[in-house]
Amino acid sequence: MDHLKKSTKKAAPEVGATEFKARCLQLMTAVHDRKLNSVTVTKRGKPFVKLVPVPEEPTLIYGCLAGLAKVVGDLTEPVDVIWEAERD
């Protein structure tokens, strides 16, 4: 399986459970470093499990509320409502 070492972001390769056991750490590192999108482990020739990288956590400070608000109307024009502070 030399093509695993040379491949960069190719289709998910399949490896047998015995080969996965022997190369587990190497395959985990390749998936973690994004050299492989994923690895499908087969058992008796049938897909059994898939090894994928953990998704990156979004930054909680910048952009965490993106898409949660909706602007309706023009925010720069005055409103026709008298505020309580203006009544006094």
Summary of the structure (lengths in Angstrom):
residues: 88
radius of gyration: 26.3
end to end distance: 81.3
largest distance: 82.1
contacts: 151
relative contact order: 0.14
helix: 27%
strand: 16%
